[in-house]
């Protein structure tokens, strides 16, 4: 167990290798209740949110979710988050654990009097069932799970508890995230384990998300990074109308990024670590933002923020404890799993 943003969280239950194998071949079960869960109430909540985030919520129909970014006026990323529009017309968001208080303060500071921002992180738990076998292991009632599209949201029951079911995740595999009343989450967890899911910790989740090329706030992006530098320009809809940071992001797009986030595949015995320097031609060109050894892919992998745009296959050197190690620039993601293709609309 480890402390994570004030929450006592499982780093691993058995081993990272075993848990990741379960996610890639069957299904892993993650407690992600450290993530912030927010709801927005009042007339105009959707329009208010659309003025905060970079993506366009205007066409987000009830029963769907959308990946988004919160940006400062200067275009720096405050957080990345998922916004949900439920069948009843309600609006919700999941934010990063370490940014929860900052995000709530930012949102409340910009909310009109008619909109209330509710932090529901204590009253609602969040668990994630991830893997190609996730659908078969989800004993949901009152909903046709097969009909839920990628980034779809429906209500149902699991183990007698009312749940909001979202076909989303952070592993590169098909799967579901379940919002459940905190006092009922234990019975739902037990039912999913009984159905065959493998309890999995934060360490397995991190290596899975890195293989899938999914960014981690605080490592691969922060308030000094704009969306184009993080490879997330596709989330910025400059034509949707005004939103916080729009002018700065329009200028950043026109100028082009000074640095880009790329993948690195490492040579034998090279394990890239966070903040390690990356060099090409004897010159330092950037740093590793996320790095690890992937038992599944059997090599070291990383994301790195580099000057210029080295093409895939370009050789680089990565600082290691034993000296420089070899690597080459790679396309992201490193791994494409069972996750359904996202509709970036």
C-alpha positions in Angstrom: 0.0 0.0 0.0 1.2 3.5 -0.8 0.0 7.1 -0.1 -1.4 8.7 -3.3 -2.7 12.3 -3.0 -3.9 11.5 0.6 -5.4 8.1 -0.3 -4.1 4.8 0.9 -3.9 2.9 -2.4 -2.8 -0.6 -3.5 0.5 -0.5 -5.4 0.2 -4.2 -6.1 -1.7 -7.3 -4.9 0.5 -10.1 -6.3 3.1 -8.9 -8.8 3.1 -6.2 -11.6 3.8 -8.9 -14.2 1.0 -11.2 -13.1 -1.5 -8.3 -12.8 -0.6 -6.9 -16.2 -0.9 -10.2 -17.8 -4.4 -10.5 -16.4 -5.4 -7.1 -17.9 -4.0 -8.1 -21.3 -5.4 -11.6 -21.4 -8.6 -11.6 -19.3 -9.5 -8.7 -16.9 -7.9 -6.8 -14.1 -9.9 -4.9 -11.4 -8.6 -1.6 -10.2 -9.7 0.6 -7.3 -9.4 4.1 -8.6 -11.4 5.9 -6.0 -8.5 8.4 -5.5 -9.6 10.1 -8.7 -11.9 13.1 -8.1 -15.6 12.7 -8.9 -17.5 15.9 -9.6 -21.1 16.8 -10.6 -22.4 20.0 -12.0 -26.0 21.1 -11.2 -28.1 23.9 -12.4 -29.4 25.5 -15.6 -26.6 26.0 -18.1 -24.2 23.5 -16.6 -23.2 22.1 -20.0 -22.6 25.5 -21.5 -20.5 26.5 -18.5 -18.3 23.4 -18.9 -17.9 24.1 -22.6 -16.4 27.4 -21.8 -13.8 25.8 -19.5 -12.6 22.9 -21.6 -10.8 22.6 -25.0 -13.0 20.0 -26.6 -16.5 20.7 -27.9 -19.3 19.5 -25.5 -22.1 21.0 -27.7 -22.6 17.8 -29.6 -22.1 15.4 -26.6 -25.4 13.6 -26.5 -26.8 12.1 -23.2 -25.3 8.7 -22.6 -21.8 9.6 -23.8 -18.5 10.9 -22.3 -15.6 12.9 -23.8 -11.9 13.3 -23.0 -11.0 16.9 -22.3 -8.4 19.4 -21.1 -8.7 22.3 -18.7 -6.2 25.1 -19.7 -5.1 28.4 -18.3 -5.4 31.6 -20.2 -1.8 31.1 -21.4 -2.7 27.6 -22.8 -0.9 25.7 -20.0 -2.7 22.5 -19.0 -4.4 22.6 -15.6 -5.6 19.0 -15.9 -6.9 16.3 -18.2 -10.3 14.9 -17.4 -13.3 13.0 -18.7 -16.7 14.7 -18.8 -19.9 12.6 -18.7 -23.4 13.5 -19.9 -25.8 11.0 -18.4 -29.1 9.8 -19.8 -31.0 12.1 -17.4 -29.1 15.1 -18.7 -26.7 15.4 -15.8 -23.1 16.5 -16.1 -20.2 14.8 -14.3 -16.4 14.8 -14.5 -13.5 12.6 -13.3 -10.3 14.6 -12.6 -6.8 13.5 -11.4 -6.4 12.8 -7.7 -3.5 15.3 -7.2 -5.4 18.1 -9.0 -8.8 17.6 -7.3 -8.7 20.6 -5.0 -7.1 22.8 -7.6 -9.7 21.8 -10.2 -12.7 22.3 -7.9 -11.4 25.8 -6.9 -10.8 26.7 -10.6 -14.3 25.5 -11.6 -16.1 27.2 -8.7 -14.2 30.4 -9.4 -15.5 30.5 -13.0 -19.0 29.1 -12.3 -22.0 31.4 -12.8 -24.4 31.7 -9.8 -26.9 29.3 -11.4 -24.3 26.4 -11.5 -23.1 24.4 -8.5 -19.9 22.4 -8.6 -20.2 19.4 -6.3 -17.3 17.3 -5.1 -18.7 13.8 -4.7 -15.3 12.0 -4.2 -16.2 10.8 -0.7 -19.7 9.6 -1.4 -19.0 7.8 -4.7 -16.4 5.1 -5.2 -14.8 4.3 -8.6 -13.5 0.9 -9.7 -12.3 -0.1 -13.2 -12.7 -3.5 -14.8 -10.2 -3.7 -17.7 -9.4 -6.3 -20.2 -10.7 -8.3 -23.2 -12.7 -10.4 -20.9 -14.3 -7.5 -19.0 -17.7 -7.6 -20.6 -18.1 -11.3 -20.0 -17.2 -10.7 -16.3 -19.5 -7.8 -15.7 -22.7 -9.2 -14.0 -24.8 -6.1 -14.9 -28.6 -6.0 -14.7 -31.0 -3.6 -16.2 -28.7 -2.7 -19.0 -27.5 -4.2 -22.3 -23.8 -4.0 -21.7 -23.0 -5.0 -25.3 -24.9 -1.9 -26.6 -22.7 0.5 -24.6 -20.3 2.1 -27.1 -16.7 3.2 -26.4 -17.1 6.3 -24.2 -20.7 5.4 -23.6 -22.5 5.9 -20.3 -25.5 3.9 -18.9 -27.1 3.1 -15.6 -27.6 -0.3 -14.3 -27.1 -2.6 -11.2 -24.2 -4.8 -10.2 -24.5 -7.1 -7.2 -27.7 -5.3 -6.2 -26.1 -1.9 -6.2 -27.0 1.0 -8.5 -24.1 1.9 -10.7 -23.2 4.3 -13.4 -21.3 2.3 -16.1 -18.9 4.0 -18.4 -17.1 2.1 -21.2 -13.8 3.9 -20.5 -10.5 3.1 -19.0 -6.8 3.8 -18.7 -5.1 0.6 -19.9 -5.6 0.3 -23.7 -8.0 -2.5 -23.2 -11.8 -2.7 -23.5 -13.4 -2.3 -20.1 -15.7 -0.3 -17.8 -15.4 2.2 -15.0 -18.2 1.9 -12.3 -19.4 4.7 -10.1 -20.9 3.3 -7.0 -22.1 4.6 -3.6 -19.1 4.2 -1.3 -21.0 2.0 1.2 -21.9 -0.5 -1.6 -18.5 -0.8 -3.4 -17.3 -3.7 -1.3 -20.0 -6.1 -2.5 -19.6 -5.0 -6.1 -15.8 -5.6 -5.9 -16.3 -9.0 -4.4 -18.8 -9.9 -7.1 -16.3 -9.0 -9.9 -13.5 -10.9 -8.2 -15.9 -13.9 -8.0 -16.6 -13.5 -11.7 -12.9 -13.9 -12.5 -11.4 -10.5 -12.4 -7.8 -10.2 -11.0 -7.3 -7.4 -8.3 -4.6 -5.1 -9.8 -2.7 -2.2 -8.4 -1.4 1.2 -9.4 1.9 -0.1 -10.7 0.2 -2.4 -13.3 -2.2 0.4 -14.3 0.8 2.7 -14.9 2.7 0.3 -17.2 -0.5 -0.5 -19.1 -1.3 3.1 -19.7 2.2 3.8 -20.9 2.1 0.9 -23.3 -1.2 2.4 -24.6 0.4 5.8 -25.1 -1.9 7.5 -22.5 -0.6 10.6 -20.9 -0.1 11.0 -17.1 -0.7 14.5 -15.7 2.3 15.8 -13.8 4.7 13.6 -15.8 3.8 13.9 -19.5 2.0 17.3 -19.2 1.6 20.1 -16.7 0.8 23.8 -16.5 4.0 24.6 -18.4 2.9 22.3 -21.3 0.3 23.2 -24.0 -1.8 20.5 -25.7 0.2 20.6 -28.9 3.4 19.9 -27.0 1.7 16.9 -25.3 0.4 15.4 -28.6 -3.2 16.3 -27.5 -3.9 19.0 -30.1 -6.8 16.8 -31.4 -8.7 17.8 -28.2 -8.6 21.5 -29.0 -11.6 22.8 -31.0 -10.8 26.3 -31.8 -13.9 26.7 -34.0 -16.4 25.9 -31.2 -16.5 29.5 -29.8 -14.8 31.1 -26.9 -13.2 29.1 -24.0 -10.5 29.8 -21.5 -7.1 29.7 -23.2 -8.5 29.8 -26.7 -6.4 32.8 -27.9 -3.2 31.4 -26.6 -3.9 28.0 -28.1 -4.7 29.5 -31.5 -1.3 31.3 -31.3 0.5 28.1 -30.2 -1.0 26.1 -33.0 0.0 28.7 -35.6 3.6 28.8 -34.2 3.9 25.0 -33.9 5.2 23.2 -30.8 8.8 23.8 -29.7 8.9 20.3 -28.3 6.9 17.2 -28.9 6.0 14.1 -26.9 7.3 11.0 -28.6 7.7 7.3 -27.8 11.0 5.6 -27.2 11.8 1.9 -27.5 14.9 1.0 -25.7 17.7 -1.5 -26.4 18.7 -4.4 -24.3 19.4 -3.6 -20.7 18.2 0.0 -21.1 15.4 0.9 -18.6 14.4 4.6 -19.1 13.5 6.5 -15.9 11.6 9.7 -15.3 13.6 12.9 -15.9 16.4 11.0 -17.7 18.1 13.1 -20.3 17.7 12.2 -24.0 20.5 13.0 -26.5 21.0 12.8 -30.2 24.3 13.5 -32.0 26.0 14.2 -28.7 23.5 17.0 -27.9 20.8 17.0 -25.2 17.4 17.3 -26.9 15.0 16.5 -24.1 14.0 14.4 -21.2 12.0 11.2 -20.4 8.6 12.1 -19.0 7.4 8.5 -18.3 9.5 5.4 -18.5 9.5 1.7 -17.4 10.3 -1.8 -18.3 7.4 -3.6 -20.0 7.3 -7.3 -19.1 4.5 -7.7 -21.7 6.5 -6.1 -24.5 9.8 -7.4 -23.1 11.7 -4.1 -23.5 12.1 -0.7 -21.9 9.7 1.9 -23.2 9.2 5.6 -22.5 7.5 8.8 -23.5 9.9 11.8 -23.9 9.5 15.5 -24.6 12.0 16.3 -27.3 13.0 19.4 -29.3 12.3 19.3 -33.0 10.6 16.3 -34.5 12.9 13.2 -34.7 11.1 10.7 -37.0 10.2 7.2 -35.9 13.3 5.0 -36.0 15.7 7.9 -35.3 18.4 6.7 -32.8 18.8 8.5 -29.5 20.7 7.9 -26.2 19.0 7.8 -22.8 20.8 8.5 -19.6 20.8 5.5 -17.2 22.4 4.7 -13.9 25.1 2.7 -15.7 25.7 5.3 -18.5 24.0 6.1 -21.7 21.7 3.5 -23.1 20.4 3.0 -26.7 16.9 3.8 -27.9 15.0 4.8 -31.0 12.0 7.1 -31.5 8.8 5.1 -31.9 5.2 5.8 -32.9 2.6 5.9 -30.1 1.0 3.8 -28.8 3.4 1.0 -28.3 0.5 -1.4 -27.9 -3.1 -1.5 -29.3 -5.3 -3.8 -27.2 -9.0 -4.6 -27.2 -10.1 -1.1 -26.6 -12.7 0.1 -29.1 -11.6 2.9 -31.4 -12.5 6.2 -29.8 -14.7 8.6 -31.8 -13.0 12.0 -31.6 -16.1 14.0 -32.1 
